[in-house]
Amino acid sequence: MPDSDPRQQDLITWLQEQGHTDVQIERILAKVAEYDKQTLHESIFDSINRGDFNLSTIIKEALGEASP
């Protein structure tokens, strides 16, 4: 969850209301970010496996071969 995401401040506020310390909140936010990154990674690979994600287009873009 990027720092600019307004939901992060909502989460921080809620965690503070639950009595968590700043140190605990930092640890919780780090774990949330870890889960967020893993979920995104798994979601992309699930889309590739279902055929919903055009991998050849991504490869061409990555290699600078995509047509404008």
Backbone bond lengths (Angstrom), bond angles and torsions (degrees), N, CA, C in turn:
res aa  C-N    CA-C-N  psi(-1)  N-CA   C-N-CA  omega(-1)  CA-C   N-CA-C  phi
1 M - - - 1.450 - - 1.528 107.32 -
2 P 1.303 117.32 113.73 1.460 119.92 -179.00 1.520 112.05 -63.22
3 D 1.331 116.18 152.20 1.460 120.63 179.99 1.520 111.93 -59.17
4 S 1.337 117.71 -29.03 1.459 120.81 -178.11 1.532 112.61 -79.02
5 D 1.310 117.17 -6.36 1.461 121.65 -179.73 1.533 108.50 -73.25
6 P 1.338 117.84 119.36 1.467 119.57 -178.31 1.527 112.89 -61.70
7 R 1.317 116.64 -22.01 1.462 118.81 178.38 1.522 111.76 -66.74
8 Q 1.340 116.21 -25.31 1.462 118.51 179.26 1.527 110.29 -65.23
9 Q 1.329 117.09 -43.09 1.460 119.35 178.20 1.525 110.43 -64.32
10 D 1.328 117.19 -37.86 1.469 120.13 175.90 1.523 110.52 -60.00
11 L 1.323 116.37 -42.65 1.464 120.86 179.13 1.529 110.37 -65.00
12 I 1.332 116.11 -43.51 1.469 119.78 179.25 1.525 110.00 -60.26
13 T 1.307 116.05 -47.20 1.472 120.39 179.48 1.519 110.69 -58.64
14 W 1.311 116.75 -45.47 1.461 120.74 -179.57 1.524 110.77 -63.40
15 L 1.343 116.56 -43.46 1.467 119.80 179.14 1.525 111.22 -63.00
16 Q 1.324 116.71 -38.76 1.470 120.30 176.63 1.524 110.31 -62.92
17 E 1.328 116.09 -42.15 1.469 120.57 178.70 1.527 111.32 -63.36
18 Q 1.331 116.37 -27.35 1.460 120.69 179.13 1.530 111.67 -82.24
19 G 1.336 116.25 -3.85 1.454 121.01 175.45 1.525 115.06 93.78
20 H 1.322 117.87 13.02 1.457 120.35 179.61 1.528 110.72 -76.53
21 T 1.326 115.39 144.20 1.461 121.26 177.77 1.525 109.60 -78.67
22 D 1.342 115.55 166.89 1.465 120.43 177.79 1.526 111.15 -59.40
23 V 1.308 116.99 -40.09 1.470 121.21 179.24 1.531 109.96 -63.76
24 Q 1.312 116.59 -45.22 1.469 120.24 178.07 1.525 110.95 -62.62
25 I 1.319 117.14 -40.90 1.461 120.99 -179.69 1.523 110.41 -63.21
26 E 1.322 117.62 -42.73 1.466 120.44 177.37 1.527 110.89 -59.34
27 R 1.326 116.77 -42.38 1.466 120.45 178.69 1.520 111.22 -65.66
28 I 1.320 116.55 -40.51 1.462 120.87 179.20 1.531 110.05 -65.71
29 L 1.336 117.55 -44.45 1.464 120.99 179.16 1.527 111.35 -62.15
30 A 1.318 117.22 -37.73 1.468 120.76 177.62 1.525 109.91 -63.72
31 K 1.325 117.17 -41.15 1.465 120.74 179.58 1.527 110.50 -68.68
32 V 1.324 117.49 -39.69 1.466 120.83 176.92 1.526 109.83 -60.91
33 A 1.331 117.43 -44.05 1.462 121.48 179.02 1.526 110.85 -62.24
34 E 1.324 115.99 -39.35 1.472 120.74 178.05 1.529 110.52 -62.62
35 Y 1.319 116.68 -46.85 1.469 120.84 178.14 1.526 110.92 -63.54
36 D 1.326 116.59 -40.26 1.458 121.55 -179.81 1.532 110.47 -61.10
37 K 1.308 116.54 -46.17 1.462 121.60 179.84 1.529 110.20 -63.35
38 Q 1.325 117.57 -44.36 1.465 122.02 -179.17 1.531 110.65 -64.56
39 T 1.324 116.69 -40.90 1.463 120.93 -179.83 1.518 110.64 -63.90
40 L 1.327 116.97 -43.35 1.462 120.99 178.37 1.520 110.07 -61.81
41 H 1.330 116.59 -45.20 1.463 121.91 179.67 1.525 110.28 -59.41
42 E 1.312 116.70 -48.45 1.469 120.69 -179.57 1.520 110.97 -65.14
43 S 1.315 117.44 -37.34 1.453 121.55 -179.37 1.526 111.15 -63.29
44 I 1.325 116.88 -43.04 1.465 120.03 179.02 1.518 110.35 -62.94
45 F 1.339 116.88 -45.23 1.459 119.01 -179.53 1.531 111.83 -67.30
46 D 1.324 117.42 -33.39 1.465 120.07 174.66 1.522 110.11 -63.42
47 S 1.337 116.94 -41.09 1.468 121.41 179.05 1.525 110.97 -64.68
48 I 1.312 117.06 -40.64 1.467 120.58 177.18 1.522 109.79 -61.44
49 N 1.321 116.29 -46.09 1.469 120.58 -178.53 1.525 112.06 -63.23
50 R 1.332 117.77 -32.95 1.470 121.29 179.19 1.518 111.77 -81.33
51 G 1.328 117.10 -10.59 1.455 120.36 -177.73 1.516 113.04 84.23
52 D 1.341 116.83 10.96 1.457 121.53 -179.20 1.527 112.57 -85.19
53 F 1.297 117.17 -9.10 1.456 122.47 -173.78 1.517 107.26 -123.63
54 N 1.321 117.75 121.24 1.448 121.90 -175.49 1.524 110.00 -82.52
55 L 1.308 115.81 94.86 1.451 121.33 -176.85 1.521 112.23 -66.51
56 S 1.319 118.00 -34.66 1.467 119.87 -179.08 1.524 111.19 -64.30
57 T 1.322 117.81 -36.26 1.461 120.93 176.97 1.521 110.51 -64.80
58 I 1.311 116.73 -42.88 1.466 121.26 179.11 1.523 110.27 -62.89
59 I 1.333 116.88 -41.86 1.466 120.84 178.93 1.523 110.03 -61.79
60 K 1.333 116.94 -46.09 1.466 120.59 178.81 1.513 111.69 -61.24
61 E 1.348 117.51 -42.79 1.457 120.86 178.58 1.521 111.09 -63.12
62 A 1.329 116.11 -42.90 1.462 121.05 -178.77 1.525 111.27 -64.06
63 L 1.312 116.97 -33.55 1.452 121.58 -177.55 1.527 112.72 -94.44
64 G 1.335 116.11 4.64 1.455 120.82 177.60 1.505 113.94 74.05
65 E 1.325 116.68 24.87 1.454 121.32 -176.95 1.517 113.79 -104.07
66 A 1.313 117.86 -0.50 1.468 120.87 -176.36 1.516 109.85 -71.15
67 S 1.309 113.86 140.77 1.463 118.73 176.94 1.526 108.98 -80.18
68 P 1.328 117.43 146.23 1.473 120.43 -177.92 1.501 112.66 -65.47
